[in-house]
């Protein structure tokens, strides 16, 4: 069968105004979904709460009304259920976290939350105790054969604590784009650095915090790493988590280097070269002790499916997370419910509207799954679990289109995605937008690593082509200035606060137009015989290529 170029299919869709008029996204329907899901009755939609139960029931009911079929785990009767269980483990430090640094025989205590931020371990243990472990500086902690870079040089980290820099080797150095310049690769994310420490059998890894390369201040580090830690229940947690994970202030790290007769700035400069070799901090040791309290809960992903006509084993997936922060500390008004209207009841509204269009349209060759994910706010855990325990084979998963938030300020002249993906799906989106008279706007802050902070990323990490859609900021009314002002106001006053509530002032015409664009590009992908690809130089290309034979 001859392959039809994407441009031909997109032009065909663009040239069918009658069909698009019949099948269009409805802002009023989106509004009603948000008003329900973000109401106080749903108690902020935290996982493993009554709010989750109501949320799951609502999403399932909507799928049923639309005529979408169950797409979750096998039901034991030859069919499928609506959900996928996501078992989660919760870890807390039970009591004080005692940390000290030994320098030349003298112990210096470090203050948890101020000098250092130790994460409660994900490993199954009642206590974490480390006594006088050596500290080894391993540069950026990167092992990237495809970029001819290895910070470890065969160093044995067993029984040792690694010290590692945040971001990539070329964040502050000119390496000719070896790590994408200012744009962060996955090697720059702290999650990768912890995973690499586990793979090498390290006792632990401490990330040296600096505001610019991290893209956030110490307050974010403290608030994110000294509370309850949540992870999916893994068969081998030690495979991705070392016993000790944490962050340390740059000033403290600099003092440790000085105690070892080293200059932090000079060693950091050396780490920006590919001939860097790990350095043990002489006469400096690390000690830690705290008790651990752990528990398990089960949350749920929700999955609806429409089976393809000719290639049902090939799957296009739309995703959006249903969870938010639940009930928490009150704001100035005394409001304790973190409703999560824009984040992400609006994303679920988009998912349901896309499902409505799909259910009313002729079936394409490939199957389509509508996946409402749990525990995004806990670290992309619903998508992480799916990527580890997929409902449909990953090697035959064609593409993932994630929706997180959306415009509440009217139509924009542009579209965007989270981060810089180095993937053909990004170009497909840009092309489809241009056919609608809109532009694609690149991420204005690629160094922040936004590509690694949304639910599409766990799919990308296992090689599946995936992007996370973002509304553009170049508004039809007011341009970029108005869009940026609206975004800044939301981030300051509503994001992850009780103020993220539905408002009658919302204008969802832009969100509806964006959602229809996602329907268009997903329908093209489900109707085609091509497979999207990671670009050369992507850290995920080699993983995808390993399963290439399954897609021939």
C-alpha positions in Angstrom: 0.0 0.0 0.0 1.4 3.4 -1.0 2.1 5.8 1.9 0.1 9.1 1.7 2.3 12.0 2.8 1.1 13.8 5.9 0.7 17.1 4.1 -1.7 15.5 1.6 -3.9 14.1 4.5 -3.8 17.4 6.4 -4.7 19.4 3.3 -7.6 17.0 2.7 -8.9 17.6 6.2 -8.4 21.3 5.9 -10.4 21.3 2.6 -13.4 19.7 4.2 -15.2 22.5 6.0 -18.6 20.8 6.0 -17.2 17.8 7.9 -15.3 20.0 10.3 -18.5 22.0 10.9 -20.4 18.9 11.7 -17.7 17.6 14.0 -16.4 20.5 16.0 -15.3 21.0 19.6 -17.9 22.7 21.7 -16.7 25.3 24.3 -20.0 25.0 26.1 -19.5 21.2 26.7 -15.9 21.9 27.8 -17.2 24.4 30.3 -19.7 22.0 31.8 -17.1 19.3 32.2 -14.8 21.8 34.0 -17.5 23.1 36.3 -18.3 19.6 37.5 -14.8 18.2 37.9 -13.4 21.4 39.5 -16.4 21.9 41.8 -15.9 21.7 45.6 -17.9 18.4 45.6 -14.9 16.7 44.0 -12.6 17.9 46.8 -9.6 18.7 44.6 -9.4 15.3 43.0 -6.5 13.9 45.0 -5.6 10.2 44.3 -7.0 7.6 46.7 -9.7 9.9 48.1 -13.5 10.2 47.8 -12.7 12.9 45.2 -11.0 10.2 43.1 -14.0 8.0 43.3 -16.3 10.7 42.0 -13.8 11.7 39.3 -13.4 8.1 37.9 -17.2 7.6 37.9 -17.7 10.9 36.0 -15.1 10.1 33.3 -16.4 6.5 32.9 -20.0 7.7 32.6 -19.0 10.2 29.9 -17.2 7.6 27.9 -20.2 5.3 28.1 -22.6 8.1 26.9 -20.3 8.7 24.0 -20.2 5.1 22.9 -16.5 4.6 23.6 -15.6 1.1 24.6 -13.7 0.1 27.8 -10.0 0.2 27.2 -8.5 -0.7 30.7 -7.2 -3.8 32.2 -8.6 -7.2 31.3 -11.8 -7.9 33.2 -11.4 -11.6 33.5 -14.4 -12.3 31.2 -12.6 -11.8 27.9 -13.2 -8.1 27.8 -11.7 -5.0 29.4 -12.6 -2.9 32.3 -12.6 0.9 32.3 -9.6 1.3 34.6 -6.0 0.3 35.3 -5.0 0.0 39.0 -2.0 2.1 39.8 -0.4 0.9 43.1 1.5 3.7 44.8 3.9 3.8 47.8 4.1 6.8 50.1 7.2 7.5 52.1 7.8 9.9 54.9 10.6 10.6 57.3 9.3 9.6 60.7 10.9 12.1 63.0 14.0 14.2 62.4 16.4 13.8 59.5 20.0 13.9 60.9 22.7 14.8 58.4 26.3 15.7 59.0 29.5 16.1 57.0 32.8 14.9 58.4 35.8 17.0 57.6 39.2 16.1 58.8 37.6 14.2 61.8 35.2 17.0 62.8 31.4 16.6 62.2 29.4 19.5 60.9 25.6 19.1 61.0 23.5 20.1 58.0 20.0 21.5 58.4 17.3 19.5 56.6 15.4 21.9 54.3 17.9 24.7 54.7 21.3 23.3 53.8 20.2 20.1 52.3 17.0 18.4 51.2 17.0 14.6 51.7 14.1 12.8 50.0 12.4 10.0 52.0 13.6 6.8 50.5 11.5 4.8 48.0 13.2 1.6 49.1 11.4 -0.8 51.4 13.1 -0.1 54.7 12.3 1.2 58.2 15.4 3.2 58.6 18.2 4.8 56.5 21.6 5.0 58.1 24.8 6.1 56.5 28.0 6.4 58.4 31.1 8.3 57.1 30.5 7.5 53.4 33.1 8.9 50.9 31.9 11.8 48.7 32.8 11.6 45.0 32.3 14.5 42.5 31.0 13.0 39.2 30.5 16.2 37.2 27.1 16.2 35.6 26.7 12.5 36.1 26.2 11.9 32.4 26.8 8.7 30.5 25.8 9.4 26.9 27.6 7.1 24.4 25.7 8.6 21.5 27.3 12.0 22.4 30.7 10.4 23.2 30.4 11.6 26.9 31.1 9.7 30.1 31.5 11.5 33.4 32.1 8.2 35.3 35.2 6.8 33.5 34.7 3.5 35.3 34.6 4.9 38.8 33.2 2.5 41.4 30.4 4.3 43.4 29.4 1.4 45.6 29.3 2.5 49.2 29.8 6.1 48.1 27.8 9.3 47.7 28.0 11.1 44.4 27.9 14.9 44.1 26.5 16.0 40.8 25.8 19.2 39.0 22.3 20.1 37.7 21.5 20.5 34.0 23.8 19.6 31.1 27.6 20.1 30.5 26.9 22.8 27.9 24.4 24.9 29.9 27.3 27.4 30.6 29.8 26.2 28.1 30.1 26.3 24.3 30.3 22.6 23.3 29.0 23.2 19.8 25.5 22.0 20.6 26.7 18.6 21.9 23.9 18.7 24.5 21.6 21.0 22.6 23.1 24.2 24.0 20.7 25.9 26.4 17.9 23.4 25.7 18.0 20.8 28.4 18.3 17.1 27.5 17.1 14.4 29.7 20.7 14.0 31.0 20.2 17.4 32.7 17.2 16.4 34.7 17.7 15.4 38.3 15.5 12.3 37.8 18.1 10.9 35.3 20.9 11.6 37.7 19.3 9.6 40.5 18.5 6.8 38.0 22.1 6.7 36.8 23.3 6.5 40.4 21.0 3.5 41.0 22.3 1.8 37.8 25.8 2.2 39.1 25.1 0.8 42.6 25.9 4.1 44.3 24.9 4.6 47.9 23.4 7.9 47.0 23.4 11.0 44.9 23.3 14.7 45.9 22.4 17.3 43.3 24.2 20.6 43.8 21.5 23.2 43.5 22.1 26.4 41.5 19.0 28.5 40.6 19.8 29.3 36.9 20.6 25.8 35.6 17.8 24.3 37.7 15.3 27.0 36.5 13.9 27.4 40.1 15.0 28.5 43.5 15.8 26.6 46.7 12.3 27.1 48.0 11.0 24.8 45.2 13.6 22.3 46.1 12.8 22.4 49.8 9.0 22.2 49.3 9.2 19.4 46.7 11.7 17.1 48.5 11.1 17.3 52.2 7.4 16.2 52.3 5.7 12.9 51.5 7.4 11.1 48.6 5.2 9.0 46.3 6.2 6.5 43.7 4.7 3.6 41.8 5.1 0.2 43.4 8.0 -1.3 41.5 9.2 -4.9 41.4 12.8 -3.6 41.7 12.8 -0.1 43.2 16.6 -0.2 43.7 16.9 -0.4 40.0 15.9 3.3 39.7 16.4 4.7 43.2 19.6 4.7 45.2 19.2 4.6 49.0 20.0 8.3 49.3 18.5 11.0 47.0 18.8 14.6 47.8 19.9 18.2 46.9 22.5 20.3 48.5 23.0 24.1 48.5 25.8 25.3 46.2 27.3 27.3 49.1 27.5 24.2 51.2 29.0 22.1 48.4 31.6 24.8 47.8 32.6 24.6 51.4 33.0 20.8 51.2 35.2 21.2 48.1 37.3 23.8 50.0 37.7 21.3 52.9 39.1 18.8 50.5 41.6 21.3 49.1 39.5 21.9 45.9 37.9 24.9 44.3 34.3 24.3 43.4 34.3 26.7 40.4 37.4 25.2 39.0 36.2 21.6 39.3 32.9 22.7 37.7 34.8 24.1 34.8 36.6 20.8 34.4 33.3 19.0 34.3 32.3 20.9 31.2 35.0 18.9 29.2 34.6 15.3 28.0 38.0 14.4 29.5 36.7 15.1 33.1 37.4 12.4 35.6 35.6 11.8 38.9 37.2 13.4 42.0 37.0 12.0 45.5 36.8 14.7 48.2 39.7 13.8 50.4 39.0 13.7 54.1 35.3 14.6 53.6 32.5 12.1 54.5 28.7 12.0 54.7 26.5 10.6 57.4 22.7 10.4 57.6 20.1 8.8 59.8 16.3 8.9 59.8 13.4 6.5 60.3 11.0 5.8 57.5 7.2 5.5 57.5 5.7 3.9 54.4 2.2 3.0 53.2 0.6 1.8 50.0 -2.6 3.0 48.2 -4.1 2.1 44.9 -5.3 4.8 42.4 -6.6 4.4 38.9 -6.0 5.4 35.3 -9.1 5.5 33.2 -9.0 4.2 29.6 -11.6 4.3 26.8 -10.9 2.8 23.3 -12.2 2.8 19.8 -10.9 -0.2 17.8 -9.3 0.4 14.4 -10.7 -1.2 11.2 -7.6 -2.7 9.7 -4.6 -2.3 12.1 -6.3 -2.5 15.5 -3.0 -3.6 17.2 -1.5 -0.2 16.4 -2.6 2.5 18.9 -2.7 6.3 19.0 -3.2 7.6 22.5 -4.6 10.9 23.8 -3.7 11.6 27.5 -4.6 14.1 30.2 -4.2 13.8 34.0 -7.4 13.9 36.1 -5.8 14.5 39.5 -5.0 17.6 41.4 -3.8 18.5 45.0 -7.0 17.7 47.0 -7.6 19.5 50.3 -4.7 21.4 51.8 -3.5 24.5 53.6 -6.0 27.4 53.4 -5.4 30.5 51.3 -6.1 34.1 52.5 -9.8 33.5 51.9 -9.8 30.4 54.0 -10.3 28.2 51.0 -8.7 24.7 51.5 -9.9 23.0 48.3 -7.3 23.0 45.4 -9.9 22.6 42.6 -7.5 22.4 39.7 -9.9 23.9 37.1 -7.3 24.8 34.5 -4.9 22.1 35.9 -6.3 19.8 34.7 -10.1 19.6 34.6 -9.7 21.6 31.4 -7.4 18.9 30.0 -9.9 16.2 30.8 -12.6 18.3 29.2 -10.5 18.4 26.0 -10.0 14.6 26.2 -13.7 14.0 26.5 -14.5 16.3 23.6 -11.9 14.6 21.4 -13.5 11.3 22.3 -16.9 12.7 21.3 -15.6 13.6 17.9 -13.9 10.2 17.4 -17.0 8.3 18.5 -19.1 10.2 15.9 -16.6 9.8 13.0 -15.8 6.8 10.8 -13.2 4.5 12.3 -9.6 4.8 10.9 -7.3 1.9 10.4 -5.5 2.2 13.8 -7.1 2.1 17.3 -7.4 5.1 19.5 -7.2 5.2 23.3 -8.3 8.0 25.5 -6.3 7.8 28.7 -7.1 9.8 31.9 -4.1 9.5 34.1 -3.7 9.6 37.9 -0.9 11.1 40.1 0.6 13.5 37.6 1.0 16.0 40.5 2.9 13.3 42.5 5.6 13.0 39.7 3.9 11.8 36.5 3.2 8.5 38.2 0.1 7.4 36.4 1.9 7.7 33.1 5.0 6.2 34.6 3.1 3.1 35.7 1.4 2.8 32.3 4.8 3.0 30.6 6.1 0.2 32.8 2.8 -1.9 32.6 1.3 -0.9 29.3 -2.3 -1.9 28.4 -1.3 -2.0 24.7 2.2 -2.9 23.4 4.6 0.1 23.4 6.3 -1.0 20.2 3.0 -0.7 18.4 2.0 2.5 20.2 2.1 5.0 17.3 2.0 8.4 19.2 1.0 10.0 22.4 -0.7 13.5 22.5 -0.9 14.9 26.0 -3.1 17.8 27.2 -2.3 19.6 30.4 -4.3 22.9 30.9 -5.3 25.1 28.0 -6.2 28.7 27.2 -8.9 30.4 29.2 -8.3 33.7 27.5 -9.6 33.2 24.0 -8.0 32.2 20.7 -4.3 32.6 20.0 -2.4 33.0 16.7 0.1 30.3 17.7 0.5 26.8 19.3 3.4 25.3 21.2 4.5 22.1 23.0 6.2 21.6 26.4 10.0 21.9 25.7 11.9 20.9 22.6 11.2 17.3 21.6 13.4 16.6 18.6 10.6 14.6 17.1 8.5 14.5 13.9 5.3 15.0 15.9 6.3 18.5 16.6 6.7 19.2 12.9 3.3 17.6 12.2 1.7 20.0 14.7 3.5 23.0 13.2 2.4 22.1 9.7 -1.2 21.5 10.8 -1.2 24.9 12.6 0.0 26.7 9.5 -2.8 25.2 7.4 -5.1 26.9 9.9 -3.3 30.2 9.6 -1.4 29.8 12.9 2.3 29.6 13.8 4.3 27.3 16.0 6.1 29.0 18.8 9.3 27.3 20.2 9.7 27.0 23.9 11.0 30.4 25.2 12.9 28.7 28.1 14.3 25.4 26.7 16.8 25.3 29.6 13.9 24.7 32.0 13.5 21.2 30.7 9.7 21.4 30.3 9.7 18.5 28.0 10.4 16.2 31.0 7.7 17.6 33.2 4.4 16.4 31.6 2.7 13.1 31.3 4.0 12.4 27.8 7.5 12.1 29.1 7.3 8.6 30.7 6.2 7.4 27.3 9.1 9.2 25.6 11.5 7.6 28.1 10.6 4.2 26.9 10.9 5.3 23.2 7.3 6.0 22.3 6.9 9.2 20.2 5.1 11.7 22.5 4.5 15.4 22.9 2.5 17.6 25.3 0.5 20.3 23.7 0.5 23.9 25.0 -1.7 26.8 24.0 0.1 29.7 22.4 0.5 33.1 24.1 0.1 35.3 21.0 -3.6 36.1 21.6 -5.8 37.4 18.9 -6.9 40.0 21.4 -3.8 41.8 22.8 -1.0 39.7 21.2 1.9 38.3 23.1 1.8 41.0 25.8 -1.8 40.1 26.8 -1.0 36.3 26.6 2.1 36.6 28.8 0.2 38.9 31.3 -2.6 36.3 31.6 -0.2 33.4 32.0 1.9 35.3 34.6 -1.3 36.2 36.6 -2.4 32.5 36.6 1.1 31.3 37.7 1.3 33.8 40.5 -2.2 33.7 41.8 -3.8 30.4 40.8 -1.4 27.7 39.8 -1.4 24.9 42.5 -3.5 27.2 44.7 -7.1 27.2 45.7 -7.7 30.0 43.3 -7.5 27.6 40.3 -11.3 27.6 40.0 -13.7 27.8 37.1 -14.7 31.4 36.3 -17.6 32.8 34.2 -15.0 35.1 32.7 -13.3 32.2 30.9 -13.3 32.3 27.1 -12.7 28.7 26.0 -13.0 29.4 22.2 -9.2 29.2 22.0 -9.1 26.0 24.0 -11.8 24.5 21.7 -9.8 25.4 18.6 -6.6 23.9 20.1 -8.5 20.7 21.0 -9.9 20.4 17.4 -6.3 20.8 16.1 -5.2 17.9 18.3 -8.1 15.8 17.0 -7.0 16.6 13.4 -3.4 15.6 13.8 -4.4 12.5 15.8 -6.9 11.4 13.1 -4.2 11.9 10.5 -1.9 9.6 12.4 -4.5 7.0 13.0 -5.4 7.0 9.3 -1.8 6.8 8.0 0.6 4.0 7.6 3.7 6.0 8.6 5.3 5.9 12.0 6.6 9.1 13.7 10.3 9.2 14.5 12.7 10.7 17.0 15.3 12.9 15.3 19.0 12.0 15.2 20.6 13.1 18.4 17.5 12.5 20.5 18.3 10.5 23.7 15.2 8.4 23.0 15.8 7.3 19.4 18.0 4.3 20.3 15.3 2.9 22.6 12.7 3.2 19.9 14.9 1.7 17.3 15.3 -1.5 19.2 11.7 -2.4 18.5 11.8 -1.3 14.8 11.2 -4.8 13.5 7.7 -4.9 15.1 6.7 -1.9 13.0 7.7 -3.2 9.5 
